[in-house]
C-alpha cells in the first residue's frame, strides 16, 4: 500500500545535486542524501538493490562462486603486509582509532582481506581453485563527490576473487567471469548499451577489462567497434593497442560511457606478501594465482537511471523495477482492492496507490517512480469495460477487462 510508505515524492531535488541519477532517485523516494557522496537506501531503493543483487548472485553462483561476508572493519596489520595501509600508497582510506589505542580501517577494497583469510585454508593443490565473493559496503574518502550514487564515499558492491593454481587455470575462469558479467548487464536491461572495454592491465597482464555503458552523462570516454562489440578506454588508446586488438582506428566511434564493472588479473601481487602458497602434485610450493571481479551494485542502479529516464521520471527495466505493477485507484478503492488481492495471490509485486490525493498527483508520481506497468481503476475505466493499462515506456493506454488482465499478467 502506497499510503503505508513513509517516503514521499518531491517536486525538486536538492540544489547541490547535478547528476540525473541522484535528482530522480531522491525525488522519487528511492534514496535520501545523508551528505555529499553518502546516501541512505530507502524502501523502494532497497527493492531495486535487492533485485540487482539477486541477478549478480545468480550469475556468480553459476560459475562456481561461493558467497561469504567479510568484515567492514579491517585489521591494520593485514594491510601493512601489502604496503597499502600507508597513506602514500592509498590516500583515500577512512581510518579510525579503537579504544585500546590500535587502528582499524573501513574497507575500500578486498584483496588483502581475502588473501589473509584464504591463507588459513589453502595448503594443497586439492584446495584449488576457489572463488569466494561477497556483497558489502565500501568506503572511499574521495576529495569530491558530485556524480550521485555513481561515485560515492560509501557504496554497495559485489567483489569476487579467484584463487587458482596457475595462470592457465585462472584464464579459464576469467573467460567464464567475462561471460557472466555480460549476462548480468543483459538481465538488468543495459546489455545492448554495454561494451567489453580494454583498459590497462597493470603488472600481470597486458589488459584488464571494464564494462562500459554508453551514456551521454558518462565520466569515461571509450572508442567502440560496433561490429566486434568491444571498446578501448581512452587511457589505453594507442596505435600499439589497436594493432594488438586488430582494430581499425577509422572504424571506431567515440562515446561517453559509465563504467559498470571491471575484472582484473592480479597474478601473485597479493598472494606473495601473505605467503599464500600451496603444494603441487610434486610436493613443491607454488604461489596462488589470483584475479579480481568487481561490480558496484548501487552504482549500477544509478547507471540504469541515467540511461532509462524521460522528462517525467524514471523508466525501470522490468527485471529490476521495485514492483511489476503500479495500481492506481481513482475513487474505486473497493474494486481496486479486489484486483490487488488477486495479483498478490498470483505472486505479482504490486504497489497499490490507495492515497487520498488527486488523480493528477497519482499519475505524476507513477511516472516519476517508473514502475513498468500502470493499472488505473476508475469510474471511467469500469464504464468502458475494465481497467486502463499503460506501460511506462509507451505513450498509449488501453482498457481491458479485469478478468483478461488478471488472466494474462505474469
C-alpha positions, -999 to 999 in steps of 0.1 A, spaced: 0 0 0 15 33 -11 -3 51 19 19 30 42 52 41 26 67 67 49 85 81 19 71 109 -3 79 121 -37 94 155 -42 89 181 -69 125 193 -66 158 176 -59 185 192 -36 201 222 -53 236 208 -50 227 176 -69 238 179 -105 236 142 -116 203 129 -131 205 97 -111 206 114 -78 179 140 -87 154 114 -99 161 88 -72 158 114 -44 126 130 -59 110 95 -64 119 84 -28 144 57 -36 173 73 -18 180 101 8 211 123 8 229 120 41 258 141 30 280 146 -1 287 112 -15 267 93 11 231 82 6 205 62 26 188 35 6 150 39 12 124 11 9 119 15 -29 156 18 -35 163 -13 -14 139 -34 -36 159 -24 -67 192 -30 -50 180 -65 -39 168 -73 -75 202 -63 -89 220 -83 -62 199 -114 -69 208 -113 -106 245 -108 -98 244 -136 -71 228 -160 -96 254 -154 -122 283 -157 -98 269 -189 -84 266 -204 -119 303 -201 -125 312 -216 -91 312 -185 -68 310 -192 -30 292 -164 -11 305 -152 22 307 -120 42 339 -101 50 341 -75 78 339 -38 71 364 -30 98 398 -40 86 429 -51 105 458 -26 101 484 -55 103 469 -73 74 471 -42 51 506 -34 62 518 -66 46 510 -53 12 520 -18 19 486 -4 12 480 9 48 504 36 40 488 69 30 515 75 4 502 44 -14 465 47 -8 453 82 1 415 76 4 413 53 35 388 60 62 407 51 93 397 51 130 413 46 163 399 19 186 396 24 224 426 2 230 447 26 210 450 4 179 439 15 145 414 0 120 403 9 86 369 8 67 371 -15 37 380 3 5 386 -29 -14 391 -66 -5 423 -82 -20 442 -82 13 412 -93 33 406 -124 11 443 -133 8 446 -132 46 415 -154 51 423 -179 24 459 -183 38 443 -203 66 425 -228 43 447 -233 12 477 -257 16 473 -282 -12 466 -282 -50 435 -301 -40 422 -269 -23 422 -250 -56 406 -234 -74 382 -215 -52 360 -184 -60 347 -166 -28 327 -134 -31 306 -111 -10 283 -81 -11 293 -53 13 296 -16 20 328 0 7 342 34 19 365 57 0 375 92 13 371 109 -21 380 146 -23 349 154 -43 317 136 -49 293 150 -74 280 121 -95 253 109 -72 254 72 -65 277 67 -94 307 77 -73 301 79 -36 322 79 -4 301 50 7 286 25 -17 274 -11 -20 293 -36 -42 300 -72 -51 336 -84 -53 347 -119 -62 383 -131 -60 396 -162 -79 423 -183 -64 439 -206 -90 468 -230 -92 484 -212 -122 477 -187 -150 462 -213 -173 436 -223 -147 430 -186 -140 424 -178 -176 397 -204 -179 377 -189 -151 385 -154 -163 366 -161 -195 337 -176 -176 335 -144 -154 337 -122 -185 307 -140 -200 288 -139 -166 292 -102 -164 278 -97 -199 248 -118 -189 243 -96 -158 241 -65 -179 217 -82 -203 195 -92 -175 193 -58 -159 184 -42 -192 215 -25 -204 232 -53 -223 226 -36 -257 244 -5 -244 273 -21 -226 307 -29 -241 335 -51 -230 363 -24 -229 400 -30 -229 419 -10 -203 454 -11 -188 462 -44 -172 488 -32 -147 516 -55 -136 504 -90 -145 486 -88 -178 485 -66 -209 449 -57 -204 422 -56 -178 386 -54 -188 360 -28 -179 323 -30 -188 312 4 -200 276 15 -207 270 42 -233 255 73 -217 259 110 -226 265 119 -189 292 92 -186 326 102 -170 347 79 -193 355 82 -230 357 49 -250 362 40 -286 338 14 -299 340 -12 -327 303 -19 -331 308 -50 -353 331 -67 -328 311 -53 -298 343 -43 -280 358 -9 -270 390 6 -259 393 31 -230 407 65 -240 436 59 -214 450 30 -235 440 43 -269 473 39 -287 483 26 -321 501 -4 -304 469 -14 -286 448 -11 -316 472 -33 -335 471 -59 -307 434 -59 -308 432 -59 -346 411 -27 -346 410 -1 -373 412 34 -360 389 49 -386 361 25 -379 360 33 -341 332 55 -327 340 78 -297 313 77 -270 308 88 -234 302 59 -210 297 48 -174 319 21 -160 296 -6 -145 321 -33 -137 357 -45 -141 377 -76 -140 415 -79 -134 442 -105 -135 462 -100 -102 487 -128 -106 507 -132 -74 507 -95 -64 486 -102 -33 494 -139 -26 531 -131 -23 530 -107 6 508 -131 25 529 -162 16 497 -177 2 511 -209 -13 500 -245 -20 519 -277 -26 515 -290 -61 514 -327 -72 551 -330 -68 550 -316 -32 566 -283 -43 554 -250 -30 538 -226 -55 522 -191 -51 484 -189 -57 474 -171 -88 446 -145 -83 420 -125 -101 396 -98 -91 360 -92 -103 341 -62 -91 307 -46 -97 292 -17 -79 256 -26 -71 244 9 -61 265 24 -90 247 1 -114 213 13 -100 224 48 -107 237 39 -142 203 23 -151 185 56 -141 210 77 -161 201 55 -192 164 49 -186 145 81 -178 125 108 -196 112 142 -187 86 127 -163 109 104 -143 125 70 -142 117 42 -166 127 10 -148 135 -22 -168 111 -49 -157 139 -71 -142 150 -46 -116 118 -25 -110 107 -22 -74 73 -35 -84 58 -51 -115 26 -32 -114 15 3 -101 -22 0 -93 -39 34 -91 -74 37 -76 -93 68 -86 -122 67 -62 -128 30 -67 -109 15 -37 -132 -15 -33 -127 -28 -68 -90 -19 -68 -86 -38 -35 -101 -69 -51 -76 -66 -81 -48 -61 -56 -57 -92 -37 -59 -113 -69 -25 -101 -81 -10 -108 -47 -23 -143 -49 -5 -147 -82 27 -136 -67 27 -103 -87 45 -74 -70 21 -46 -68 24 -10 -54 -12 0 -46 -17 37 -47 -46 40 -22 -38 75 -12 -64 102 -9 -48 126 -33 -58 139 -68 -57 119 -100 -31 143 -114 -8 137 -84 -11 99 -87 -3 100 -124 27 123 -119 41 101 -91 36 70 -111 56 84 -139 83 96 -116 86 63 -97 88 45 -131 71 11 -124 68 -8 -158 30 -12 -158 4 13 -146 -31 0 -140 -59 25 -133 -92 16 -117 -118 45 -121 -155 50 -129 -144 59 -165 -124 27 -170 -151 5 -153 -177 20 -176 -155 13 -206 -153 -24 -196 -125 -28 -170 -92 -12 -161 -69 11 -180 -34 -2 -185 -3 16 -198 33 6 -200 57 32 -186 78 32 -218 47 37 -241 25 67 -246 -8 50 -253 -31 33 -228 -59 8 -234 -88 -6 -215 -91 -43 -209 -115 -64 -188 -104 -71 -153 -107 -109 -159 -85 -107 -190 -59 -85 -172 -57 -109 -142 -55 -139 -165 -27 -125 -187 -4 -108 -163 26 -129 -153 
